[in-house]
Amino acid sequence: MAYLLFPGRHLLTTAFQSDYLWSILRLPINKLELLGEYKGDGEDKIDTIIFAVTSANQENSRYNPIPFHMRSIELDRFSEDYRNALGVKTEIVAIPHFHPNEHFGEYILKEYSEKTENQTVLTPKNTIVLCSTLALIQQYQKLGFAVLTSEYDVKEEKLKSKTPIDYLRLFASSEGEWEMNAEFTTGVSKATQKFWKDFPSVPTKILRLWKDPLLTEEGSLTKTRNYSTYAQGMGHTALLDAKYKDINQSVKTGKIVDEGCADGALMTLLAKDFSDSDIIGIEITSEFTARCLERQRAGEFGGTFVHFHQRNLMDKIFEDNSIDTTICNSTTHEIWSYGDREESLFKYLKLKFDQLSKNGRLIIRDVVGPEDKEKIVYLELNDRDGSNDNIFKICSNQDELRDHLSGLSTSARFIRFTEDYLKDMREGERRGDETKIKFEKTIIDNKNYFVLRLKDAMEFLTKKDYVDNWQSELNEEFAFWSFSEWKDILRKIGFHIIENPNELERSSRAFGISWIVDNRLKGKGTIYTKDGNSLNVLPYPPTNMVIIATKEGTFDN
């Protein structure tokens, strides 16, 4: 008895893999071209193929677009001929995602043993590994396994055939017209091609994820966001309750959409209060989509109909006149930041107008810029609440950066901020040099001040405490439009803005958050305007807003 361990993401199978398996399964092991020596009986033939499907608990990214159950169906079809013709047994085993490391090969072996209740242990005496990834080949060699290198030519030190990921790239570059692409249809196995025809949602989903311009390879908006920290901040019970209280009186029953729903925390409250409505969550990142589905599995939405889509909000998702309430909670500033700023946000808001039914409501709760953004102000920052040394220290990881930033004084952190703010965007040529914060230093009555625009002062004051996600948060702009500018833009699109000073909980409004003022701003930074030779304290401008906008109608209680 001999096992063939075939690890991989198995997103599709290739014609090369099919032919290669036919060639090796017919021969005794001592006739195979192995890298390394097989420790078992060379007269044996391989009688069991173990497809170890790596990253099986991930989906919805370019790296892992297909869920495990769909990969399993395709592998079962792919291996059917070997079972029928040669009597070979096959196993399909889910291996969770591990970040690449020097123990990855060993983890696969351990995971397989755990999955089989330790009834089967794969060793160099009973197992051959099939693998074309050089780093993994070397790991299994160190563990004593003989390896079939498949697509990898050991002598030439290069691949001699395209790999599954190469064919996915080819598929994406052909705009999904794979049946018309001769290179694709000759290089991909017949099993995969039939599977795609039988399940057309699979290639459709792959193409959507591969063509999305905002997503990274891992299905995220940025490479540096710590999702656990981000979700903890967004979903903190007191903060979540406050956000929900800001909007819940304005939600119209029917079909409710939470656009940019993150991990679905707000939707748990919506599901409780609007149990007779259909609640749809839209999220672009694969990590948060997975967390939403976990909430659903755990029953956190009760008996309410809740569904999630992983989509880019810049795409048309719903039919016109089909949505009763659209909620954008901390979403619009990300559309501005990761898209083409005003152009993207205006396009998005127009899509929201089109999708709303008559008298439907758009509810935006987000950050907001000050009214006098271009006003020159004097910013006094605390330089005694931390270190002022080695401000631009180069840190090797996010934890080191967090600790360094936490130890800086507020004044020193501002200086670091002016260099880091939108730096990644400028280096990626998504933003120009005009986005770099400009400031001057001055001394008045023996006190240090930074002289800059009010907009830039507020960008710093609202972001300075995001040390856990510093690199990610500094890709984003908060103060791009003032409250009055927001209302003007929405009116141009066709919305009616609800404003009722007698019922603020049902009214559009801009506001500051007292906890942030008391705990993050007071004693850290003070804003002044200059009047002649005197400086006058400027109250902190509003940092947040709720806008309630309706389509073709007025707000009805």
RODO-2510 file (C-alpha; in nm, 4 decimals, decimal comma):
residues 557
     n   res          X          Y          Z
     1     m     0,0000     0,0000     0,0000
     2     a     0,1331     0,3428    -0,0956
     3     y    -0,0209     0,6886    -0,0679
     4     l     0,0272     0,9821    -0,3029
     5     l    -0,0008     1,3073    -0,1092
     6     f    -0,1019     1,5829    -0,3525
     7     p    -0,1152     1,9150    -0,1629
     8     g    -0,2345     2,2368    -0,3243
     9     r    -0,5168     2,4868    -0,3377
    10     h    -0,6641     2,2858    -0,6286
    11     l    -0,8504     2,5815    -0,7788
    12     l    -0,8618     2,3920    -1,1075
    13     t    -0,6899     2,0897    -1,2595
    14     t    -0,4766     2,0877    -1,5729
    15     a    -0,4330     1,8568    -1,8681
    16     f    -0,0679     1,8136    -1,7640
    17     q    -0,1737     1,6956    -1,4168
    18     s    -0,4203     1,4518    -1,5727
    19     d    -0,1602     1,2984    -1,8061
    20     y     0,1036     1,2961    -1,5326
    21     l    -0,1189     1,1005    -1,2959
    22     w    -0,2002     0,8444    -1,5669
    23     s     0,1728     0,7968    -1,6267
    24     i     0,2670     0,7360    -1,2626
    25     l    -0,0321     0,5382    -1,1385
    26     r     0,0326     0,2533    -1,3839
    27     l     0,3933     0,1977    -1,2712
    28     p     0,5516     0,0440    -0,9625
    29     i     0,7196     0,3013    -0,7425
    30     n     1,0727     0,1817    -0,8311
    31     k     1,0034     0,2828    -1,1934
    32     l     0,9101     0,6413    -1,1089
    33     e     1,1431     0,9406    -1,1459
    34     l     1,1578     1,0375    -0,7834
    35     l     1,3482     1,3162    -0,6162
    36     g     1,4904     1,1324    -0,3174
    37     e     1,4587     0,7695    -0,2170
    38     y     1,1302     0,6019    -0,1308
    39     k     1,1684     0,4229     0,2036
    40     g     0,8928     0,1670     0,1438
    41     d     0,8543    -0,1309    -0,0908
    42     g     0,9502    -0,0197    -0,4419
    43     e     0,7396    -0,2966    -0,5969
    44     d     0,4235    -0,1343    -0,4667
    45     k     0,2022     0,0855    -0,6804
    46     i     0,0238     0,3959    -0,5583
    47     d    -0,3255     0,2878    -0,4604
    48     t    -0,4568     0,6008    -0,2817
    49     i    -0,4423     0,9653    -0,3870
    50     i    -0,4833     1,2165    -0,1055
    51     f    -0,5847     1,5585    -0,2357
    52     a    -0,4816     1,7880     0,0512
    53     v    -0,6777     2,1049    -0,0277
    54     t    -0,4870     2,3893     0,1341
    55     s    -0,6519     2,7168     0,2467
    56     a    -0,9752     2,5193     0,2506
    57     n    -1,1320     2,7575     0,5018
    58     q    -1,0808     3,0594     0,2758
    59     e    -1,2678     3,1892    -0,0254
    60     n    -1,3677     3,5174    -0,1920
    61     s    -1,0182     3,6353    -0,2825
    62     r    -0,8018     3,6111    -0,5923
    63     y    -0,5720     3,3820    -0,3939
    64     n    -0,8623     3,1558    -0,2936
    65     p    -1,1738     3,2406    -0,4941
    66     i    -1,3489     2,9034    -0,4703
    67     p    -1,4981     2,7500    -0,1529
    68     f    -1,3788     2,4085    -0,0408
    69     h    -1,7005     2,2243    -0,1263
    70     m    -1,6789     2,3362    -0,4896
    71     r    -1,3110     2,2409    -0,5122
    72     s    -1,4047     1,9005    -0,3704
    73     i    -1,6704     1,8429    -0,6373
    74     e    -1,4236     1,9249    -0,9138
    75     l    -1,1527     1,6995    -0,7650
    76     d    -1,3999     1,4136    -0,7280
    77     r    -1,4892     1,4426    -1,0956
    78     f    -1,1229     1,4795    -1,1938
    79     s    -1,0276     1,1553    -1,0150
    80     e    -1,3279     0,9490    -1,1260
    81     d    -1,1506     0,7909    -1,4252
    82     y    -0,8553     0,6790    -1,2104
    83     r    -1,0908     0,5123    -0,9653
    84     n    -1,2858     0,3354    -1,2408
    85     a    -0,9955     0,2306    -1,4626
    86     l    -0,7219     0,1578    -1,2072
    87     g    -0,9091     0,0925    -0,8841
    88     v    -0,7267     0,3805    -0,7163
    89     k    -0,8917     0,5203    -0,4058
    90     t    -0,9098     0,8946    -0,3499
    91     e    -0,9440     1,1114    -0,0414
    92     i    -1,0147     1,4847    -0,0328
    93     v    -0,8988     1,6490     0,2881
    94     a    -0,9492     2,0092     0,3984
    95     i    -0,6323     2,1798     0,5223
    96     p    -0,6931     2,5204     0,6870
    97     h    -0,5013     2,8274     0,5804
    98     f    -0,1498     2,8652     0,7181
    99     h     0,0719     3,1559     0,6295
   100     p     0,3747     3,0337     0,4284
   101     n     0,6438     2,9123     0,6640
   102     e     0,9222     2,6572     0,6884
   103     h     0,6931     2,4064     0,8631
   104     f     0,4066     2,4184     0,6130
   105     g     0,4719     2,0684     0,4764
   106     e     0,4825     1,9256     0,8275
   107     y     0,1549     2,1039     0,9161
   108     i    -0,0195     1,9318     0,6245
   109     l     0,0930     1,5911     0,7538
   110     k    -0,0230     1,6715     1,1076
   111     e    -0,3559     1,8059     0,9870
   112     y    -0,4182     1,4905     0,7851
   113     s    -0,3480     1,2735     1,0888
   114     e    -0,5897     1,4795     1,2999
   115     k    -0,8556     1,4615     1,0285
   116     t    -0,8290     1,0818     1,0205
   117     e    -0,8410     1,0512     1,4015
   118     n    -0,4754     0,9388     1,3850
   119     q    -0,5869     0,6182     1,2111
   120     t    -0,3474     0,6957     0,9252
   121     v    -0,0051     0,8528     0,9643
   122     l     0,1761     0,9502     0,6467
   123     t     0,5448     0,8627     0,6600
   124     p     0,8343     0,8304     0,4119
   125     k     0,7726     0,4518     0,4271
   126     n     0,4174     0,4660     0,2935
   127     t     0,3830     0,8013     0,1137
   128     i     0,5167     0,9835    -0,1915
   129     v     0,4546     1,3561    -0,2282
   130     l     0,3484     1,5156    -0,5569
   131     c     0,4437     1,8824    -0,5607
   132     s     0,5861     2,1405    -0,8030
   133     t     0,6535     2,4257    -0,5569
   134     l     1,0289     2,4307    -0,4916
   135     a     1,0097     2,5541    -0,1308
   136     l     0,7614     2,2804    -0,0414
   137     i     0,9611     2,0167    -0,2296
   138     q     1,2626     2,1066    -0,0169
   139     q     1,0578     2,0857     0,3034
   140     y     0,9367     1,7351     0,2252
   141     q     1,2864     1,6259     0,1286
   142     k     1,4111     1,7383     0,4697
   143     l     1,1337     1,5309     0,6247
   144     g     1,2629     1,2263     0,4349
   145     f     0,9914     1,1948     0,1706
   146     a     1,0471     1,1056    -0,1933
   147     v     0,8903     1,3654    -0,4213
   148     l     0,7371     1,3608    -0,7686
   149     t     0,8037     1,7112    -0,8935
   150     s     0,5286     1,7188    -1,1577
   151     e     0,5498     2,0513    -1,3471
   152     y     0,8870     2,1420    -1,1947
   153     d     1,1960     2,0412    -1,3927
   154     v     1,4658     1,9782    -1,1339
   155     k     1,7578     1,9771    -1,3813
   156     e     1,6500     2,2978    -1,5564
   157     e     1,5314     2,4517    -1,2291
   158     k     1,2136     2,5849    -1,3864
   159     l     0,8560     2,4867    -1,4577
   160     k     0,8029     2,2839    -1,7731
   161     s     0,4281     2,3388    -1,7846
   162     k     0,1795     2,6019    -1,6737
   163     t     0,0387     2,5637    -1,3239
   164     p    -0,3275     2,6059    -1,2225
   165     i    -0,2663     2,9650    -1,1122
   166     d    -0,1170     3,0424    -1,4550
   167     y    -0,4379     2,9249    -1,6189
   168     l    -0,6459     3,1356    -1,3812
   169     r    -0,4452     3,4401    -1,4898
   170     l    -0,5002     3,3421    -1,8523
   171     f    -0,8730     3,3061    -1,7849
   172     a    -0,8906     3,6510    -1,6242
   173     s    -0,6952     3,8145    -1,9077
   174     s    -0,9375     3,6668    -2,1604
   175     e    -1,2272     3,8490    -1,9899
   176     g    -1,3910     3,5161    -1,9086
   177     e    -1,4213     3,3952    -2,2697
   178     w    -1,2398     3,0739    -2,1820
   179     e    -1,4222     2,8478    -2,4269
   180     m    -1,2861     3,0556    -2,7158
   181     n    -0,9287     3,0466    -2,5857
   182     a    -0,7419     2,7514    -2,7394
   183     e    -0,4508     2,7730    -2,4967
   184     f    -0,6907     2,7502    -2,2036
   185     t    -0,9058     2,4667    -2,3399
   186     t    -0,6032     2,2549    -2,4334
   187     g    -0,4200     2,3247    -2,1069
   188     v    -0,7024     2,2787    -1,8574
   189     s    -0,8393     1,9339    -1,7798
   190     k    -1,1658     1,8171    -1,9323
   191     a    -1,2985     1,7648    -1,5795
   192     t    -1,2523     2,1317    -1,4906
   193     q    -1,4063     2,2480    -1,8172
   194     k    -1,7166     2,0345    -1,7681
   195     f    -1,7365     2,1440    -1,4052
   196     w    -1,7304     2,5108    -1,5086
   197     k    -2,0067     2,4478    -1,7623
   198     d    -2,2200     2,2694    -1,5031
   199     f    -2,1505     2,5358    -1,2381
   200     p    -2,1149     2,8645    -1,4322
   201     s    -2,1217     3,0644    -1,1087
   202     v    -1,7672     2,9381    -1,0395
   203     p    -1,5902     3,1048    -1,3359
   204     t    -1,8170     3,4096    -1,2967
   205     k    -1,7036     3,4525    -0,9376
   206     i    -1,3367     3,3948    -1,0217
   207     l    -1,3485     3,6597    -1,2937
   208     r    -1,5196     3,9132    -1,0689
   209     l    -1,2588     3,8720    -0,7963
   210     w    -0,9638     3,8761    -1,0338
   211     k    -1,0855     4,1875    -1,2149
   212     d    -1,1740     4,3894    -0,9039
   213     p    -0,9271     4,6821    -0,9004
   214     l    -0,9593     4,7499    -0,5269
   215     l    -0,8807     4,4076    -0,3841
   216     t    -0,5377     4,2759    -0,3000
   217     e    -0,4375     3,9149    -0,3730
   218     e    -0,5720     3,8171    -0,0294
   219     g    -0,9085     3,9865    -0,0860
   220     s    -0,8437     4,2952     0,1260
   221     l    -0,8428     4,6694     0,0597
   222     t    -0,4944     4,7075     0,2075
   223     k    -0,2053     4,4766     0,2883
   224     t    -0,1631     4,6102     0,6422
   225     r    -0,5101     4,6147     0,7995
   226     n    -0,5414     4,4204     1,1234
   227     y    -0,8985     4,2930     1,0902
   228     s    -0,9286     4,1765     1,4491
   229     t    -0,8362     4,5191     1,5833
   230     y    -1,0523     4,6916     1,3252
   231     a    -1,3557     4,4734     1,4016
   232     q    -1,3068     4,5146     1,7762
   233     g    -1,3086     4,8917     1,7379
   234     m    -1,6060     4,8998     1,5013
   235     g    -1,8029     4,6455     1,7002
   236     h    -1,7365     4,7662     2,0552
   237     t    -2,0730     4,7349     2,2282
   238     a    -2,1039     5,0963     2,3476
   239     l    -1,9843     5,2364     2,0145
   240     l    -2,2051     5,0030     1,8141
   241     d    -2,5105     5,0951     2,0232
   242     a    -2,4349     5,4645     1,9736
   243     k    -2,4021     5,4235     1,5978
   244     y    -2,7230     5,2263     1,5794
   245     k    -2,9077     5,4827     1,7916
   246     d    -2,7943     5,7497     1,5449
   247     i    -2,9755     5,5814     1,2545
   248     n    -3,2412     5,3366     1,3722
   249     q    -3,5263     5,5912     1,3862
   250     s    -3,4765     5,6624     1,0158
   251     v    -3,4729     5,3060     0,8817
   252     k    -3,7677     5,2199     0,6591
   253     t    -3,8937     4,8617     0,6688
   254     g    -3,8864     4,6413     0,3612
   255     k    -3,5610     4,5615     0,1868
   256     i    -3,2725     4,7020     0,3918
   257     v    -2,9147     4,7025     0,2683
   258     d    -2,6056     4,7610     0,4837
   259     e    -2,3374     4,8591     0,2328
   260     g    -1,9870     4,8038     0,3636
   261     c    -2,1220     4,5896     0,6471
   262     a    -1,7754     4,4821     0,7770
   263     d    -1,8270     4,1817     1,0083
   264     g    -2,2061     4,2225     1,0242
   265     a    -2,2202     4,3612     1,3788
   266     l    -2,4680     4,6391     1,2941
   267     m    -2,6878     4,3900     1,1106
   268     t    -2,7420     4,1910     1,4304
   269     l    -2,9239     4,4951     1,5732
   270     l    -3,1152     4,5565     1,2508
   271     a    -3,2276     4,1921     1,2469
   272     k    -3,3649     4,2250     1,5993
   273     d    -3,5670     4,5424     1,5359
   274     f    -3,6694     4,4784     1,1736
   275     s    -3,7402     4,1069     1,1802
   276     d    -4,0069     4,1317     0,9082
   277     s    -3,7653     4,2970     0,6641
   278     d    -3,5116     4,1439     0,4285
   279     i    -3,1635     4,2541     0,5343
   280     i    -2,8797     4,2339     0,2840
   281     g    -2,5130     4,2898     0,3699
   282     i    -2,2586     4,3988     0,1106
   283     e    -1,8874     4,3593     0,1892
   284     i    -1,5858     4,3657    -0,0416
   285     t    -1,3187     4,1947     0,1706
   286     s    -1,2944     3,8179     0,2005
   287     e    -1,2021     3,8324     0,5707
   288     f    -1,5110     4,0256     0,6782
   289     t    -1,7353     3,8245     0,4468
   290     a    -1,6188     3,5118     0,6282
   291     r    -1,6907     3,6733     0,9653
   292     c    -2,0409     3,7695     0,8514
   293     l    -2,1130     3,4114     0,7497
   294     e    -1,9832     3,2896     1,0852
   295     r    -2,2327     3,5167     1,2618
   296     q    -2,5052     3,3675     1,0464
   297     r    -2,3917     3,0130     1,1274
   298     a    -2,4017     3,0984     1,4978
   299     g    -2,7612     3,2209     1,4688
   300     e    -2,6901     3,5827     1,5611
   301     f    -2,9573     3,7136     1,3206
   302     g    -3,2372     3,5094     1,4704
   303     g    -3,5201     3,4236     1,2330
   304     t    -3,4764     3,7340     1,0148
   305     f    -3,3934     3,6821     0,6478
   306     v    -3,0306     3,7925     0,6130
   307     h    -2,8080     3,7446     0,3109
   308     f    -2,4535     3,8538     0,2259
   309     h    -2,2899     3,9441    -0,1039
   310     q    -1,9195     4,0000    -0,1547
   311     r    -1,9224     4,2834    -0,4045
   312     n    -1,7443     4,6021    -0,5038
   313     l    -1,9807     4,8855    -0,4120
   314     m    -1,8859     5,0671    -0,7315
   315     d    -2,0692     4,8003    -0,9317
   316     k    -2,4437     4,8085    -0,9904
   317     i    -2,5701     4,5439    -0,7489
   318     f    -2,9458     4,5956    -0,7269
   319     e    -3,2216     4,6709    -0,9730
   320     d    -3,3483     5,0283    -0,9902
   321     n    -3,6271     5,1212    -0,7468
   322     s    -3,5830     4,7986    -0,5466
   323     i    -3,4372     4,9041    -0,2077
   324     d    -3,6286     5,0695     0,0770
   325     t    -3,3330     5,1661     0,2981
   326     t    -2,9641     5,1873     0,2122
   327     i    -2,7281     5,2263     0,5091
   328     c    -2,3697     5,3465     0,4638
   329     n    -2,1960     5,3227     0,7997
   330     s    -1,8333     5,4392     0,7769
   331     t    -1,8375     5,3425     0,4101
   332     t    -1,8286     5,6579     0,2000
   333     h    -1,4876     5,7773     0,3167
   334     e    -1,3412     5,4422     0,2044
   335     i    -1,4988     5,4798    -0,1401
   336     w    -1,3365     5,8238    -0,1672
   337     s    -1,0047     5,6973    -0,0318
   338     y    -0,9610     5,3747    -0,2276
   339     g    -1,1325     5,4938    -0,5425
   340     d    -1,0912     5,8068    -0,7512
   341     r    -1,2023     6,0428    -0,4768
   342     e    -1,4886     6,2742    -0,5841
   343     e    -1,5476     6,0942    -0,9127
   344     s    -1,5947     5,7580    -0,7418
   345     l    -1,8083     5,8881    -0,4570
   346     f    -2,0383     6,0860    -0,6866
   347     k    -2,0850     5,7774    -0,9053
   348     y    -2,1592     5,5661    -0,5985
   349     l    -2,4185     5,8099    -0,4629
   350     k    -2,5892     5,8178    -0,8030
   351     l    -2,6128     5,4366    -0,7937
   352     k    -2,7737     5,4617    -0,4485
   353     f    -3,0302     5,7097    -0,5801
   354     d    -3,1178     5,4772    -0,8670
   355     q    -3,1567     5,1668    -0,6499
   356     l    -3,3907     5,3292    -0,3954
   357     s    -3,7635     5,2844    -0,4277
   358     k    -3,9923     5,5885    -0,4180
   359     n    -3,9642     5,7461    -0,0709
   360     g    -3,6741     5,5105    -0,0013
   361     r    -3,4002     5,6383     0,2280
   362     l    -3,0262     5,6682     0,2095
   363     i    -2,8725     5,6877     0,5573
   364     i    -2,5071     5,7871     0,5755
   365     r    -2,3206     5,7821     0,9050
   366     d    -1,9566     5,8715     0,8576
   367     v    -1,6777     6,1145     0,9276
   368     v    -1,7071     6,4715     0,7999
   369     g    -1,4713     6,7615     0,7311
   370     p    -1,4870     7,1102     0,8835
   371     e    -1,6746     7,3920     0,7095
   372     d    -1,3693     7,6155     0,6673
   373     k    -1,1291     7,3479     0,5454
   374     e    -0,8791     7,5891     0,3927
   375     k    -0,8633     7,8196     0,6963
   376     i    -0,5096     7,8517     0,8308
   377     v    -0,4955     7,7587     1,1982
   378     y    -0,2352     7,7250     1,4722
   379     l    -0,2163     7,3775     1,6218
   380     e    -0,0603     7,3400     1,9678
   381     l     0,0319     6,9803     2,0453
   382     n     0,1530     6,8187     2,3657
   383     d     0,5257     6,7458     2,3403
   384     r     0,5617     6,6191     2,6981
   385     d     0,3394     6,3091     2,6839
   386     g     0,5987     6,0887     2,5169
   387     s     0,9329     6,0746     2,3392
   388     n     1,0432     6,3231     2,0747
   389     d     1,3397     6,1139     1,9590
   390     n     1,3918     5,8902     1,6564
   391     i     1,0560     5,9948     1,5126
   392     f     1,1080     5,8254     1,1761
   393     k     1,2337     5,4946     1,3104
   394     i     1,2060     5,2177     1,0515
   395     c     1,0036     4,9318     1,2007
   396     s     1,0142     4,5726     1,0798
   397     n     0,6511     4,4843     1,1568
   398     q     0,3208     4,6331     1,2683
   399     d     0,3692     4,5453     1,6346
   400     e     0,7009     4,7282     1,6473
   401     l     0,5472     5,0267     1,4675
   402     r     0,2550     5,0331     1,7108
   403     d     0,4861     5,0320     2,0118
   404     h     0,7033     5,3046     1,8608
   405     l     0,4080     5,5312     1,7786
   406     s     0,2527     5,4742     2,1212
   407     g     0,5725     5,5944     2,2829
   408     l     0,5926     5,9189     2,0844
   409     s     0,4576     6,2485     2,2139
   410     t     0,1523     6,3891     2,0360
   411     s     0,3757     6,6526     1,8755
   412     a     0,6265     6,3927     1,7512
   413     r     0,3458     6,1693     1,6286
   414     f     0,2168     6,4617     1,4191
   415     i     0,5544     6,5011     1,2523
   416     r     0,5564     6,1286     1,1726
   417     f     0,1981     6,1596     1,0482
   418     t     0,2848     6,4291     0,7958
   419     e     0,5274     6,1894     0,6282
   420     d     0,3135     5,8729     0,6482
   421     y    -0,0250     6,0206     0,5550
   422     l    -0,1237     5,8889     0,2077
   423     k     0,2387     5,7858     0,1529
   424     d     0,1448     5,4410     0,0178
   425     m    -0,1098     5,6010    -0,2136
   426     r     0,1496     5,8418    -0,3526
   427     e     0,4061     5,5657    -0,3974
   428     g     0,1435     5,3603    -0,5792
   429     e     0,0739     5,6642    -0,8026
   430     r    -0,2883     5,6738    -0,6873
   431     r    -0,2399     6,0175    -0,5331
   432     g    -0,0232     6,3146    -0,6279
   433     d     0,2272     6,5210    -0,4311
   434     e    -0,0419     6,7791    -0,3567
   435     t    -0,1793     6,5396    -0,0924
   436     k     0,1322     6,5700     0,1239
   437     i     0,0575     6,7754     0,4355
   438     k     0,2322     7,1108     0,4382
   439     f     0,2988     7,2972     0,7614
   440     e     0,5263     7,5519     0,9223
   441     k     0,6549     7,5766     1,2771
   442     t     0,6329     7,8960     1,4762
   443     i     0,6894     8,0098     1,8349
   444     i     0,4536     8,2562     2,0018
   445     d     0,5021     8,3550     2,3657
   446     n     0,7476     8,0683     2,4098
   447     k     0,4974     7,8088     2,2862
   448     n     0,5387     7,5894     1,9792
   449     y     0,2700     7,5825     1,7112
   450     f     0,2217     7,4092     1,3800
   451     v     0,0673     7,6373     1,1186
   452     l    -0,1440     7,4500     0,8638
   453     r    -0,4881     7,4140     0,7078
   454     l    -0,7792     7,3271     0,9367
   455     k    -0,8521     7,0238     0,7154
   456     d    -0,5033     6,8830     0,7743
   457     a    -0,5215     6,9518     1,1479
   458     m    -0,8447     6,7522     1,1678
   459     e    -0,7056     6,4672     0,9581
   460     f    -0,4350     6,4279     1,2226
   461     l    -0,6534     6,4743     1,5301
   462     t    -0,9058     6,2163     1,4094
   463     k    -0,6416     5,9572     1,3187
   464     k    -0,3607     6,0037     1,5693
   465     d    -0,4766     5,7229     1,7993
   466     y    -0,5046     5,4556     1,5292
   467     v    -0,1616     5,3151     1,6116
   468     d    -0,2714     4,9516     1,5677
   469     n    -0,3698     5,0100     1,2054
   470     w    -0,1537     5,3134     1,1334
   471     q    -0,0425     5,2175     0,7823
   472     s    -0,3922     5,1127     0,6787
   473     e    -0,5799     5,4076     0,8294
   474     l    -0,3375     5,6574     0,6807
   475     n    -0,4464     5,5479     0,3340
   476     e    -0,7833     5,7066     0,4087
   477     e    -0,9121     6,0651     0,3979
   478     f    -1,1761     6,1835     0,6436
   479     a    -1,2143     6,5588     0,5974
   480     f    -1,2687     6,5832     0,2217
   481     w    -1,6234     6,7310     0,2295
   482     s    -1,7888     6,9495     0,4905
   483     f    -2,1457     6,8850     0,6019
   484     s    -2,2823     7,1601     0,3772
   485     e    -2,0853     7,0231     0,0803
   486     w    -2,2291     6,6763     0,1433
   487     k    -2,5828     6,8127     0,1356
   488     d    -2,5185     7,0121    -0,1818
   489     i    -2,3810     6,7050    -0,3624
   490     l    -2,6770     6,4889    -0,2617
   491     r    -2,9241     6,7543    -0,3732
   492     k    -2,7530     6,7769    -0,7123
   493     i    -2,8084     6,4027    -0,7545
   494     g    -3,1772     6,4427    -0,6741
   495     f    -3,2060     6,3578    -0,3055
   496     h    -3,4166     6,5482    -0,0555
   497     i    -3,2299     6,6060     0,2722
   498     i    -3,4274     6,5528     0,5922
   499     e    -3,3524     6,8225     0,8512
   500     n    -3,5659     6,8582     1,1628
   501     p    -3,4022     7,0446     1,4525
   502     n    -3,6950     6,9502     1,6793
   503     e    -3,6290     6,5774     1,6379
   504     l    -3,2548     6,5367     1,6033
   505     e    -3,2721     6,1565     1,6120
   506     r    -3,4703     6,1755     1,2861
   507     s    -3,2704     6,4581     1,1336
   508     s    -2,9540     6,5011     0,9299
   509     r    -2,6867     6,6491     1,1536
   510     a    -2,3142     6,7020     1,2046
   511     f    -2,1729     6,6479     1,5507
   512     g    -1,8696     6,5826     1,7637
   513     i    -1,8364     6,2834     1,9938
   514     s    -1,7867     6,3963     2,3526
   515     w    -1,5926     6,0842     2,4539
   516     i    -1,3380     6,1468     2,1785
   517     v    -1,3066     6,5118     2,2757
   518     d    -1,2606     6,4293     2,6449
   519     n    -1,0290     6,1283     2,6008
   520     r    -0,8352     6,1908     2,2811
   521     l    -0,8278     6,5636     2,2114
   522     k    -0,8271     6,7595     2,5367
   523     g    -0,4758     6,7908     2,6699
   524     k    -0,3356     6,6584     2,3418
   525     g    -0,4102     6,9227     2,0834
   526     t    -0,5660     7,2683     2,0772
   527     i    -0,6621     7,4605     1,7638
   528     y    -0,6292     7,8389     1,7459
   529     t    -0,7102     8,1063     1,4934
   530     k    -0,5035     8,4229     1,4795
   531     d    -0,6660     8,7623     1,5076
   532     g    -0,4006     9,0274     1,4730
   533     n    -0,1431     8,9433     1,7385
   534     s    -0,3701     8,7307     1,9522
   535     l    -0,4612     8,3620     1,9304
   536     n    -0,8181     8,2550     1,9939
   537     v    -0,9195     7,8968     2,0744
   538     l    -1,1240     7,7399     1,7978
   539     p    -1,3792     7,4846     1,9235
   540     y    -1,3209     7,1398     1,7793
   541     p    -1,5227     7,1162     1,4568
   542     p    -1,7757     6,8352     1,4111
   543     t    -1,6061     6,5092     1,3171
   544     n    -1,9087     6,2917     1,2367
   545     m    -2,2410     6,3220     1,0603
   546     v    -2,5668     6,1493     0,9896
   547     i    -2,7389     6,2335     0,6644
   548     i    -3,0902     6,1111     0,5953
   549     a    -3,1831     6,1534     0,2310
   550     t    -3,4983     6,0443     0,0528
   551     k    -3,5846     5,9834    -0,3095
   552     e    -3,8898     6,1594    -0,4534
   553     g    -4,0672     6,2223    -0,1289
   554     t    -4,0474     6,3504     0,2228
   555     f    -3,9770     6,1795     0,5499
   556     d    -4,2866     6,0211     0,6985
   557     n    -4,2968     5,9132     1,0596
***
